[in-house]
């Protein structure tokens, strides 16, 4: 049984004192002692501090006002009269309860730039019960934590419908909801399309809601059947945690918070957000991906966590980066990104945005190589036959975490070169949309994942090919991000976009790939679109026999007999759909004399109790 923190309502009431108004500051001080993040190493000749967790923010409350004197909190809202105070709780006690929850073991890795008092202010006048999805979120977090301790993994795939769900829960420990599948199958405007996150914001939450309701329904169905038989052994856990695709958040911070609320209310135990630009988002295995700044994606993660805190939910937040293959970044405003932004070393180059025809674009790329400032200066140092220590110093300053701002890198370059830095311009290669070229790859992923870590529970880097060596580099790069002895939780997309037969692995290596990843810390693994491919393949096979050959044997051999042999519960689809549960419900209402049972003697499903 999981130990789940409760936000109970204590009896009693007392006026809010002047001292209580100082709660935010003291709570923040307590937070800082409990969650002391390792300080970022300063960069050489830093003209300003490199961002670190909470950069630009203060954990002290920004709101000085407190509720009116005499206010107490009750299930039905704020009361400031002298009437009975049963089941009420003072503002201080409410904030203390929230702070206790926010600083519990569950959130010991989580950095917040706001206080419990700020959350209390945003919750409204009623302390509502925690969302049902928070229960499965607690289950999900315990699952990944236990797997990480054992260096094991859990695998799942994108669930297309309720029938797949009821089969998955018998084997998979989590259920995945794919944005790609939702875009192609479940768009709330019923118009399919590719995975560009241009479907309505409520599309994925509605599919989550559909699956979560099915989970609860089939759980009730099973419970009633076991009660009737007086046998509660070997139950199926229908309430497996659902992890859903939040794409880019579908807009600005308010859109991220709105989407998060829809997800939590719908039943999602976990949500993943990627660092692509909304409006230019692509499936992780498409071209043309554009990243947002590290700062903006951290803002998304913080917005999602704040919304979960307001709801009182322990939702698992997954931070995804597409930096392994994305060749563009929207902005250069965040110094954490500077070392990976590319520029041209040709002072005579014309702006890339002026290249209009395909021929002009090809010519510009051929004649004007773009490199990072790190590579530019490294080449200049080698050309000048610089001492080895200078090359080593330059490498260290440009690769250590948390990064180096471009103006600081220029100052260091002048010092090491003993003169002006070489020409390098990141404005000239900007695209017609204003994007900057980016050096993509595993190091870029690691850099971003380390910055995202304080704001997320699980980290995921989308990759172009399934290479164990790349996974090892990702895992090693994230070591120690939470401090000594704290192992990061990682996710891996076992994508059907990979051609597994040409990826360079033997069948044996493919067979052990998931377990090998698990040993590296990739605790949660999933095949995003397996539900889609499974449905398509089986439909195609049935069409070749039942439809093309007009042979009923195609259905019997391809579906009904295998269902019977493998004891798949959809064989008796009336029972699967809950007919027995509804009969029991109606019998409870009618009592003696109920004569219209669904599963009556004339129900044809009784044929399946007969032997051939």
Backbone torsions as a table, in degrees:
resi	resn	phi	psi	omega
1	UNK	NA	126.9	179.9
2	UNK	-72.9	141.1	174.6
3	UNK	-89.4	107.4	-173.8
4	UNK	-108.3	123.5	179.4
5	UNK	-58.5	139.4	178.7
6	UNK	-110.5	144.3	176.0
7	UNK	-106.8	70.0	-176.6
8	UNK	-70.1	164.4	177.6
9	UNK	-109.0	116.8	-176.9
10	UNK	-85.2	148.6	176.9
11	UNK	-74.5	168.9	176.5
12	UNK	96.6	159.6	177.7
13	UNK	-150.5	150.8	172.3
14	UNK	-155.9	155.6	-177.3
15	UNK	-66.7	150.9	177.1
16	UNK	-77.2	118.8	-178.2
17	UNK	-86.9	167.9	178.3
18	UNK	-62.6	-35.5	-179.3
19	UNK	-63.2	-32.7	-178.1
20	UNK	-64.1	-23.6	-178.1
21	UNK	-71.6	-12.3	177.2
22	UNK	-92.2	6.8	-174.7
23	UNK	-58.8	-42.6	-175.3
24	UNK	-55.4	-46.0	-176.3
25	UNK	-65.6	-41.5	179.7
26	UNK	-70.2	-36.9	177.5
27	UNK	-63.1	-40.4	179.3
28	UNK	-63.3	-39.9	179.5
29	UNK	-64.0	-40.7	176.7
30	UNK	-62.6	-43.4	178.7
31	UNK	-56.1	-44.7	-174.8
32	UNK	-65.0	-30.2	179.6
33	UNK	-78.5	-31.2	-179.4
34	UNK	-78.4	-34.6	-174.6
35	UNK	-120.5	74.0	-178.9
36	UNK	-93.3	104.4	179.3
37	UNK	-77.7	142.6	178.1
38	UNK	-60.0	133.5	-178.2
39	UNK	-68.3	140.0	178.5
40	UNK	-69.9	139.6	177.6
41	UNK	-66.2	135.2	179.5
42	UNK	-69.4	147.3	177.5
43	UNK	-84.5	156.9	-179.6
44	UNK	-65.3	136.9	176.6
45	UNK	49.7	42.9	-175.8
46	UNK	-72.1	120.9	177.3
47	UNK	-81.3	-15.7	172.7
48	UNK	-157.2	157.3	-175.2
49	UNK	-72.0	136.5	174.5
50	UNK	-69.1	138.9	-179.7
51	UNK	-57.9	142.6	175.2
52	UNK	-134.4	178.2	-179.6
53	UNK	-49.9	124.9	-179.5
54	UNK	85.9	10.8	-177.4
55	UNK	-52.4	126.8	177.7
56	UNK	80.8	2.9	-177.2
57	UNK	-126.0	160.5	176.8
58	UNK	-121.3	139.2	179.1
59	UNK	-82.1	-7.8	172.7
60	UNK	-73.3	145.7	-178.5
61	UNK	-61.2	138.8	176.4
62	UNK	-91.8	4.2	-178.0
63	UNK	-115.9	114.5	-176.6
64	UNK	-83.8	-26.8	-174.5
65	UNK	-71.1	146.8	176.5
66	UNK	-119.0	164.8	177.1
67	UNK	-58.7	160.4	-178.6
68	UNK	-60.7	147.9	-179.6
69	UNK	-56.9	135.9	178.9
70	UNK	89.8	-3.7	-177.7
71	UNK	-74.4	140.3	173.7
72	UNK	-132.5	163.6	-176.0
73	UNK	-109.1	134.2	-177.6
74	UNK	-140.0	164.6	179.5
75	UNK	-56.9	-21.1	-177.6
76	UNK	-110.3	16.0	172.7
77	UNK	115.0	-167.6	-176.6
78	UNK	-79.2	131.7	174.6
79	UNK	-126.3	133.5	176.5
80	UNK	-127.4	25.5	177.5
81	UNK	-96.4	178.8	-179.9
82	UNK	-94.2	12.9	-178.7
83	UNK	-72.9	175.8	-175.5
84	UNK	-51.3	141.0	-175.0
85	UNK	-111.7	28.4	-178.8
86	UNK	-62.6	136.2	178.3
87	UNK	64.7	20.6	179.3
88	UNK	-101.3	163.5	-177.7
89	UNK	-142.8	139.1	-179.7
90	UNK	-71.3	163.3	178.2
91	UNK	-59.6	-43.1	-178.7
92	UNK	-61.8	-43.2	-178.9
93	UNK	-67.0	-36.7	178.9
94	UNK	-65.0	-45.2	178.8
95	UNK	-63.8	-40.5	179.7
96	UNK	-62.6	-40.1	178.8
97	UNK	-63.9	-43.5	178.7
98	UNK	-64.7	-42.0	-179.6
99	UNK	-63.7	-38.5	177.9
100	UNK	-61.7	-40.7	179.0
101	UNK	-69.0	-43.7	-177.0
102	UNK	-68.6	-23.1	-179.6
103	UNK	-107.7	18.0	179.8
104	UNK	-74.0	173.9	179.5
105	UNK	-56.1	-34.6	179.9
106	UNK	-56.4	-36.5	-173.4
107	UNK	-110.1	23.4	-176.0
108	UNK	-66.0	-19.6	178.1
109	UNK	-95.1	-6.5	-170.4
110	UNK	-90.6	127.5	174.7
111	UNK	-98.5	130.8	176.0
112	UNK	-123.9	145.1	177.5
113	UNK	-104.4	25.7	178.6
114	UNK	-143.6	167.9	-174.3
115	UNK	-107.4	171.9	176.1
116	UNK	-63.4	-34.0	177.9
117	UNK	-63.6	-37.8	177.2
118	UNK	-63.3	-41.0	179.5
119	UNK	-65.2	-43.9	179.7
120	UNK	-58.7	-40.3	-179.4
121	UNK	-61.7	-32.4	-175.1
122	UNK	-92.5	-6.6	-177.4
123	UNK	-80.6	-16.8	-177.5
124	UNK	91.9	-175.8	-173.1
125	UNK	-85.3	-3.9	-177.1
126	UNK	-121.2	131.3	173.1
127	UNK	-88.0	88.7	-178.0
128	UNK	-71.4	156.8	173.9
129	UNK	-59.8	152.2	179.7
130	UNK	-63.6	149.7	-179.7
131	UNK	-63.7	144.1	177.6
132	UNK	-55.1	-33.5	-178.8
133	UNK	-66.1	-20.1	178.0
134	UNK	-67.1	-27.9	177.2
135	UNK	-66.8	-45.4	178.5
136	UNK	-72.8	-26.3	175.9
137	UNK	-65.5	-41.0	176.4
138	UNK	-61.7	-39.8	177.8
139	UNK	-63.3	-41.7	179.8
140	UNK	-63.7	-45.0	-178.6
141	UNK	-64.5	-42.6	177.8
142	UNK	-62.2	-38.2	179.8
143	UNK	-61.3	-53.5	-176.5
144	UNK	-67.5	-33.4	178.6
145	UNK	-66.1	-44.1	178.9
146	UNK	-66.3	-39.6	178.3
147	UNK	-63.6	-39.0	-178.9
148	UNK	-66.9	-37.2	178.4
149	UNK	-63.9	-28.7	-178.2
150	UNK	-100.7	2.1	-177.4
151	UNK	54.6	43.9	176.8
152	UNK	-120.9	178.4	-177.9
153	UNK	-137.6	167.0	169.0
154	UNK	-124.4	143.8	-178.3
155	UNK	-121.5	150.7	179.4
156	UNK	-156.1	-172.2	177.0
157	UNK	-153.7	169.9	-178.3
158	UNK	-67.5	122.2	-176.3
159	UNK	-90.2	124.3	-174.6
160	UNK	-88.8	-33.5	-175.8
161	UNK	-158.1	-179.2	-175.4
162	UNK	-67.4	-32.5	179.2
163	UNK	-64.8	-44.7	176.6
164	UNK	-63.3	-38.9	-179.4
165	UNK	-56.3	-48.1	-175.1
166	UNK	-68.6	-21.4	174.1
167	UNK	-83.3	-39.3	-177.9
168	UNK	-62.5	-41.1	-175.0
169	UNK	-63.6	-18.0	178.9
170	UNK	-77.7	-15.1	-175.8
171	UNK	-130.4	-46.2	-175.7
172	UNK	-82.3	144.6	179.8
173	UNK	-90.5	-12.3	175.2
174	UNK	-140.2	161.6	177.3
175	UNK	-119.5	133.1	-179.7
176	UNK	-108.3	139.0	174.0
177	UNK	-115.1	113.7	-174.8
178	UNK	-89.4	135.4	174.1
179	UNK	-66.4	-35.1	178.4
180	UNK	-61.7	-49.1	-179.4
181	UNK	-65.0	-39.0	178.8
182	UNK	-64.0	-40.6	179.7
183	UNK	-63.3	-36.9	-176.5
184	UNK	-88.4	-19.2	-172.7
185	UNK	-127.4	-29.0	-167.8
186	UNK	-128.4	20.2	-179.7
187	UNK	-54.4	135.5	-176.7
188	UNK	-69.3	-7.8	172.4
189	UNK	-105.3	7.1	175.5
190	UNK	62.4	18.8	177.3
191	UNK	-109.3	110.7	-178.3
192	UNK	-73.5	161.2	178.0
193	UNK	-175.2	174.0	179.7
194	UNK	-70.1	171.2	-175.2
195	UNK	-82.3	83.1	178.4
196	UNK	-117.1	7.0	-177.6
197	UNK	56.0	29.6	176.2
198	UNK	-100.4	6.0	173.3
199	UNK	-77.2	159.4	-177.8
200	UNK	-56.4	149.1	-175.5
201	UNK	-57.8	-29.7	-176.0
202	UNK	-88.5	5.0	-176.5
203	UNK	-61.8	-56.6	-178.7
204	UNK	-66.1	-45.1	176.8
205	UNK	-55.6	-36.9	179.5
206	UNK	-66.8	-36.9	177.3
207	UNK	-70.5	-38.4	175.0
208	UNK	-59.8	-44.5	179.9
209	UNK	-59.7	-42.0	179.7
210	UNK	-60.8	-45.4	-178.2
211	UNK	-71.2	-39.9	-178.0
212	UNK	-66.4	-39.2	176.0
213	UNK	-65.1	-38.1	177.4
214	UNK	-64.5	-40.5	177.6
215	UNK	-57.6	-47.8	-178.8
216	UNK	-65.5	-39.2	-179.6
217	UNK	-64.4	-48.1	-177.9
218	UNK	-70.3	-27.6	173.9
219	UNK	-65.9	-42.9	177.3
220	UNK	-64.3	-41.5	179.2
221	UNK	-58.9	-46.1	-179.6
222	UNK	-65.7	-43.2	-177.3
223	UNK	-62.1	-42.2	179.2
224	UNK	-65.2	-40.9	-180.0
225	UNK	-65.0	-40.3	179.5
226	UNK	-69.0	-35.7	176.8
227	UNK	-63.2	-43.8	-178.9
228	UNK	-61.9	-35.4	-179.1
229	UNK	-89.1	-7.1	-175.4
230	UNK	54.5	41.3	-179.4
231	UNK	-139.3	107.0	-177.5
232	UNK	-107.2	21.7	-179.6
233	UNK	-82.6	148.2	174.9
234	UNK	52.7	53.8	177.8
235	UNK	-75.1	153.5	173.1
236	UNK	-86.3	134.3	176.2
237	UNK	-84.6	92.5	179.7
238	UNK	-73.3	-20.2	-174.8
239	UNK	-92.1	53.5	175.7
240	UNK	-70.0	142.2	-180.0
241	UNK	-61.9	136.6	176.9
242	UNK	-99.8	127.9	174.4
243	UNK	-110.8	126.0	-171.6
244	UNK	-118.6	154.5	-178.2
245	UNK	-85.0	114.5	177.4
246	UNK	-96.2	3.2	-178.6
247	UNK	48.7	-129.9	-178.9
248	UNK	-92.9	1.7	-174.1
249	UNK	95.6	-5.3	175.4
250	UNK	63.3	32.4	175.3
251	UNK	144.6	-151.5	179.3
252	UNK	-76.9	-167.5	-173.8
253	UNK	-64.7	-35.8	178.1
254	UNK	-67.2	-33.8	176.3
255	UNK	-66.8	-40.6	177.4
256	UNK	-59.7	-44.7	-179.2
257	UNK	-67.8	-39.2	178.5
258	UNK	-64.7	-44.3	178.5
259	UNK	-62.0	-43.6	179.5
260	UNK	-59.5	-43.7	179.1
261	UNK	-62.7	-43.5	177.8
262	UNK	-60.6	-41.7	-179.7
263	UNK	-64.1	-48.6	-178.1
264	UNK	-63.2	-46.1	179.3
265	UNK	-64.1	-31.3	-178.6
266	UNK	-75.8	-26.1	178.9
267	UNK	126.7	9.1	-179.6
268	UNK	-74.4	127.8	175.6
269	UNK	-85.3	-25.5	179.4
270	UNK	-143.6	151.3	179.0
271	UNK	-137.1	136.1	174.0
272	UNK	-110.9	142.6	178.3
273	UNK	-125.0	136.9	-178.6
274	UNK	-107.3	160.5	-173.7
275	UNK	-94.3	27.3	174.5
276	UNK	-84.8	162.2	179.2
277	UNK	-79.5	130.1	175.9
278	UNK	-67.8	133.8	-176.9
279	UNK	101.1	-23.3	175.3
280	UNK	-121.6	8.0	-176.3
281	UNK	-62.0	140.4	175.0
282	UNK	-130.6	158.5	167.1
283	UNK	-52.0	143.0	-176.6
284	UNK	-58.0	-14.7	-178.9
285	UNK	-111.5	18.3	171.5
286	UNK	-102.8	168.4	174.2
287	UNK	-89.1	175.3	173.7
288	UNK	77.9	24.2	-178.5
289	UNK	-78.7	141.6	179.4
290	UNK	-126.1	126.9	178.8
291	UNK	-89.3	152.3	167.9
292	UNK	-90.5	170.8	178.4
293	UNK	-64.8	157.4	175.7
294	UNK	-57.1	-40.3	179.2
295	UNK	-58.9	-45.4	-177.1
296	UNK	-65.2	-38.7	-179.7
297	UNK	-71.3	-34.7	174.3
298	UNK	-61.1	-40.1	176.7
299	UNK	-59.1	-40.8	177.9
300	UNK	-61.0	-45.6	-178.5
301	UNK	-64.4	-39.8	177.9
302	UNK	-67.0	-38.3	178.7
303	UNK	-62.9	-42.1	178.8
304	UNK	-64.3	-43.0	-179.8
305	UNK	-66.4	-41.2	177.9
306	UNK	-59.8	-42.8	179.5
307	UNK	-62.9	-40.2	177.9
308	UNK	-64.7	-38.7	178.5
309	UNK	-65.5	-39.3	178.0
310	UNK	-61.7	-38.3	-179.9
311	UNK	-80.9	-12.1	-177.0
312	UNK	74.6	32.0	-175.1
313	UNK	-109.5	142.8	178.5
314	UNK	-94.2	30.3	-177.7
315	UNK	-47.8	134.4	178.1
316	UNK	-82.6	124.1	-179.6
317	UNK	-100.5	126.3	179.0
318	UNK	-109.8	123.2	178.8
319	UNK	-99.3	119.3	179.8
320	UNK	-109.6	141.6	171.7
321	UNK	-121.6	141.7	175.8
322	UNK	-106.2	23.1	-173.7
323	UNK	-72.9	-7.5	178.6
324	UNK	-70.4	-29.1	-176.1
325	UNK	-128.7	-13.5	-178.9
326	UNK	-70.6	127.7	-174.9
327	UNK	-104.3	5.5	-179.1
328	UNK	-136.0	151.6	174.6
329	UNK	-134.0	142.0	-171.8
330	UNK	-68.7	-34.5	-168.7
331	UNK	-145.8	156.4	173.9
332	UNK	-112.1	19.3	-174.3
333	UNK	-72.6	-21.7	-177.7
334	UNK	-98.9	117.3	-178.7
335	UNK	-61.5	-18.9	177.4
336	UNK	-65.5	-20.3	-178.6
337	UNK	-95.3	-10.6	-168.8
338	UNK	-58.6	-40.3	-173.7
339	UNK	-64.9	-18.1	-178.0
340	UNK	-104.1	-6.2	178.8
341	UNK	-79.8	138.1	-175.3
342	UNK	-103.6	155.6	177.9
343	UNK	-144.2	175.4	178.5
344	UNK	-100.9	149.1	178.3
345	UNK	-101.5	7.3	-179.1
346	UNK	-98.6	109.0	-179.3
347	UNK	-69.0	-15.2	-179.0
348	UNK	-94.1	-0.5	-178.2
349	UNK	-67.2	140.4	173.6
350	UNK	-87.7	156.5	-179.2
351	UNK	-56.0	133.4	-179.5
352	UNK	-60.7	-31.5	-177.6
353	UNK	-64.0	-16.2	178.6
354	UNK	-81.1	-11.2	178.4
355	UNK	-74.4	111.2	-172.5
356	UNK	-100.0	-43.3	-177.3
357	UNK	-89.3	159.7	175.9
358	UNK	-56.8	-34.3	178.6
359	UNK	-66.9	-40.5	178.4
360	UNK	-64.0	-40.9	179.8
361	UNK	-63.6	-45.8	-179.4
362	UNK	-63.5	-40.1	-179.8
363	UNK	-66.3	-41.3	-179.7
364	UNK	-62.7	-45.9	-178.6
365	UNK	-64.7	-33.4	-179.4
366	UNK	-72.8	-37.8	-173.9
367	UNK	-91.7	-14.9	-175.4
368	UNK	-131.7	89.8	178.2
369	UNK	-67.7	139.8	176.7
370	UNK	-109.2	135.8	-179.6
371	UNK	-139.2	165.2	173.9
372	UNK	-74.9	161.4	177.0
373	UNK	-63.5	-30.9	176.9
374	UNK	-58.8	-48.7	-179.5
375	UNK	-67.6	-39.4	-179.9
376	UNK	-57.7	-49.7	-178.3
377	UNK	-71.7	-36.7	177.4
378	UNK	-58.8	-42.8	177.4
379	UNK	-64.3	-38.5	179.4
380	UNK	-66.8	-38.7	178.2
381	UNK	-65.0	-41.9	179.0
382	UNK	-66.8	-39.6	179.1
383	UNK	-63.7	-33.1	-179.8
384	UNK	-87.4	6.9	-178.1
385	UNK	52.9	44.7	-178.8
386	UNK	-65.1	153.8	178.6
387	UNK	-61.6	155.8	-176.8
388	UNK	-60.8	-37.2	-177.4
389	UNK	-64.9	-30.5	177.9
390	UNK	-68.4	-42.9	177.1
391	UNK	-62.5	-41.1	180.0
392	UNK	-65.8	-42.4	178.7
393	UNK	-61.2	-43.5	-179.9
394	UNK	-63.5	-42.9	179.0
395	UNK	-62.9	-45.4	-177.6
396	UNK	-62.8	-45.7	-176.1
397	UNK	-67.9	-26.5	-177.2
398	UNK	-93.7	-7.2	-178.3
399	UNK	-117.1	-15.3	-177.5
400	UNK	-77.5	152.8	179.0
401	UNK	-80.6	139.9	13.6
402	UNK	-96.6	7.9	-179.7
403	UNK	120.5	-178.8	179.8
404	UNK	-137.8	132.4	178.9
405	UNK	-69.9	150.9	-174.7
406	UNK	-60.7	-40.4	-178.8
407	UNK	-67.2	-32.0	175.6
408	UNK	-71.3	-37.6	177.4
409	UNK	-64.7	-37.9	178.0
410	UNK	-64.5	-41.5	179.2
411	UNK	-63.2	-42.4	177.9
412	UNK	-65.3	-38.5	178.9
413	UNK	-62.0	-43.1	178.9
414	UNK	-62.9	-38.1	179.4
415	UNK	-66.0	-45.9	-177.1
416	UNK	-72.2	-33.1	-179.8
417	UNK	-84.3	-15.9	-178.4
418	UNK	69.1	28.3	-178.3
419	UNK	-179.3	-165.5	-178.8
420	UNK	-65.7	149.7	176.8
421	UNK	-73.8	156.1	179.3
422	UNK	-66.4	158.9	178.5
423	UNK	-65.6	132.0	177.0
424	UNK	-157.7	125.4	-174.5
425	UNK	-133.1	122.7	179.0
426	UNK	-94.4	-1.3	177.5
427	UNK	-83.9	-39.4	-176.2
428	UNK	-60.4	-37.4	-178.5
429	UNK	-83.7	4.3	-177.6
430	UNK	-62.5	144.2	-177.0
431	UNK	-78.0	174.4	179.6
432	UNK	-62.2	-24.6	176.9
433	UNK	-85.7	-7.1	-179.9
434	UNK	95.6	6.2	-178.4
435	UNK	-76.5	151.7	176.9
436	UNK	-98.1	143.6	173.9
437	UNK	-68.9	145.5	-173.9
438	UNK	-129.3	139.6	172.9
439	UNK	-82.0	107.1	-178.5
440	UNK	-91.7	168.4	178.6
441	UNK	142.7	178.7	-178.6
442	UNK	-61.5	-42.6	177.8
443	UNK	-58.9	-37.5	177.5
444	UNK	-64.7	-40.4	176.9
445	UNK	-60.6	-49.0	-178.1
446	UNK	-58.9	-45.4	-179.7
447	UNK	-56.8	-46.0	-178.8
448	UNK	-70.9	-41.3	-179.7
449	UNK	-60.6	-38.1	178.8
450	UNK	-66.3	-35.0	177.6
451	UNK	-74.4	-32.4	-179.2
452	UNK	-76.8	-24.9	-169.9
453	UNK	-50.5	-45.0	-177.1
454	UNK	-65.0	-13.5	-174.5
455	UNK	-111.1	2.7	-175.8
456	UNK	-136.6	162.0	177.6
457	UNK	-95.6	-35.8	-178.7
458	UNK	-130.5	143.4	178.4
459	UNK	-117.3	143.8	-175.1
460	UNK	-143.1	129.4	173.2
461	UNK	-113.0	119.8	176.8
462	UNK	-70.9	134.6	-177.8
463	UNK	-122.6	158.3	-176.9
464	UNK	-86.4	-27.0	-179.9
465	UNK	-141.8	152.0	179.5
466	UNK	-84.7	90.7	-177.1
467	UNK	-118.3	120.4	-176.9
468	UNK	-63.3	-33.6	179.4
469	UNK	-63.5	-39.6	176.9
470	UNK	-64.5	-40.2	178.8
471	UNK	-63.6	-39.0	177.5
472	UNK	-62.5	-40.6	179.3
473	UNK	-66.0	-40.2	177.1
474	UNK	-63.0	-46.9	-178.2
475	UNK	-63.6	-44.5	-179.9
476	UNK	-64.6	-38.3	-178.8
477	UNK	-65.8	-25.3	-178.5
478	UNK	-94.7	-1.0	-179.7
479	UNK	-61.6	139.0	174.9
480	UNK	77.1	2.6	-176.1
481	UNK	-65.6	-27.0	178.0
482	UNK	-100.4	6.6	-178.6
483	UNK	105.4	170.3	-177.6
484	UNK	-59.1	133.6	175.7
485	UNK	80.2	-6.3	-179.8
486	UNK	-97.8	110.8	-177.6
487	UNK	-85.9	129.6	177.3
488	UNK	-70.6	151.3	175.4
489	UNK	-97.6	124.9	-177.1
490	UNK	-118.4	153.6	177.9
491	UNK	-121.0	156.5	-179.4
492	UNK	-143.9	130.9	176.8
493	UNK	-89.9	109.5	176.9
494	UNK	-83.6	66.9	-163.0
495	UNK	-67.1	139.6	171.2
496	UNK	-73.8	-6.0	173.6
497	UNK	-74.3	-18.5	173.0
498	UNK	-74.7	138.0	168.7
499	UNK	-87.8	95.3	-172.2
500	UNK	-65.1	-21.6	179.5
501	UNK	-80.7	-12.1	179.6
502	UNK	-119.9	15.9	-176.0
503	UNK	-86.8	2.6	175.7
504	UNK	88.4	9.6	179.0
505	UNK	-108.0	147.8	172.1
506	UNK	-76.9	168.2	177.4
507	UNK	-60.4	-36.2	178.0
508	UNK	-63.8	-42.4	179.7
509	UNK	-67.7	-37.9	176.0
510	UNK	-64.3	-40.1	-179.1
511	UNK	-60.8	-39.6	-176.0
512	UNK	-96.1	1.6	-173.3
513	UNK	-57.3	-46.0	-178.1
514	UNK	-62.2	-45.6	-179.6
515	UNK	-67.0	-35.5	176.9
516	UNK	-64.3	-39.8	175.9
517	UNK	-65.0	-39.2	179.7
518	UNK	-59.1	-37.5	178.6
519	UNK	-65.1	-23.5	-179.8
520	UNK	-88.0	-8.7	179.4
521	UNK	111.0	3.3	177.3
522	UNK	-82.7	83.9	-170.5
523	UNK	-75.8	-30.7	-176.9
524	UNK	-117.9	116.6	-176.9
525	UNK	-127.2	148.4	-172.9
526	UNK	-156.0	146.8	170.6
527	UNK	-100.0	104.4	-169.5
528	UNK	-52.9	-46.5	-168.5
529	UNK	-112.8	22.2	-178.0
530	UNK	-62.4	-35.9	178.2
531	UNK	-61.1	-42.0	178.1
532	UNK	-63.4	-50.2	-178.3
533	UNK	-66.2	-36.9	178.1
534	UNK	-62.2	-46.4	-179.7
535	UNK	-63.3	-44.1	-178.7
536	UNK	-64.9	-45.6	-178.3
537	UNK	-62.3	-47.6	-178.1
538	UNK	-67.9	-33.7	176.4
539	UNK	-65.8	-40.6	179.4
540	UNK	-63.6	-43.0	-179.4
541	UNK	-63.9	-41.8	179.5
542	UNK	-66.8	-38.6	179.6
543	UNK	-63.4	-33.4	-178.2
544	UNK	-67.9	-23.3	-179.0
545	UNK	-107.2	-63.3	-175.8
546	UNK	-61.6	-41.4	-174.8
547	UNK	-92.3	-56.4	-175.5
548	UNK	-65.2	-44.1	-178.7
549	UNK	-94.0	-5.0	-175.9
550	UNK	50.1	46.1	-177.7
551	UNK	-114.5	114.8	177.1
552	UNK	-65.5	-21.7	178.1
553	UNK	-62.6	-27.0	177.6
554	UNK	-59.8	-41.9	178.2
555	UNK	-71.0	-43.6	-176.4
556	UNK	-63.9	-48.0	-179.2
557	UNK	-74.0	-35.1	-174.3
558	UNK	-84.9	-24.2	-174.4
559	UNK	-130.1	-59.8	-168.6
560	UNK	-65.2	-46.1	-179.9
561	UNK	-65.7	-44.9	176.0
562	UNK	-59.9	-36.9	177.0
563	UNK	-60.3	-42.6	-179.5
564	UNK	-68.9	-45.2	-177.6
565	UNK	-64.8	-37.6	-177.1
566	UNK	-95.9	5.8	177.4
567	UNK	54.3	47.3	176.0
568	UNK	-82.4	127.4	-169.5
569	UNK	-68.4	-15.8	178.1
570	UNK	-73.5	-6.9	175.5
571	UNK	-55.0	-47.5	175.4
572	UNK	-97.8	81.8	-169.1
573	UNK	-69.6	-24.5	176.4
574	UNK	-67.1	-44.3	177.4
575	UNK	-65.5	-41.7	178.9
576	UNK	-58.6	-39.0	-175.6
577	UNK	-73.1	-8.9	176.7
578	UNK	103.9	19.2	-178.3
579	UNK	-59.4	-40.9	179.9
580	UNK	-64.4	-39.0	179.2
581	UNK	-64.2	-42.0	179.3
582	UNK	-67.4	-39.4	175.9
583	UNK	-58.8	-44.1	-179.8
584	UNK	-64.8	-38.8	179.5
585	UNK	-63.6	-46.8	-179.8
586	UNK	-67.3	-37.6	178.3
587	UNK	-63.8	-36.9	177.1
588	UNK	-61.9	-39.2	-179.0
589	UNK	-75.3	-49.5	-175.3
590	UNK	-76.5	-37.6	-174.2
591	UNK	77.2	-146.2	-179.3
592	UNK	-64.5	140.1	176.7
593	UNK	100.3	6.5	178.5
594	UNK	-72.7	114.6	-170.9
595	UNK	-119.4	5.4	-176.3
596	UNK	-120.0	43.3	-178.9
597	UNK	-64.0	140.0	178.5
598	UNK	-62.6	-43.8	-177.7
599	UNK	-92.6	41.3	177.9
600	UNK	-70.5	-180.0	-173.5
601	UNK	-64.9	-21.9	-179.2
602	UNK	-87.1	-1.3	178.9
603	UNK	-66.1	124.6	-175.8
604	UNK	-66.9	-15.3	-179.6
605	UNK	-67.1	-15.4	176.8
606	UNK	-64.3	-17.8	179.0
607	UNK	-62.1	-26.5	-175.6
608	UNK	-78.4	-5.8	174.7
609	UNK	-87.1	-8.1	-179.9
610	UNK	-89.5	148.5	177.0
611	UNK	-88.8	148.4	-178.9
612	UNK	-71.1	NA	NA
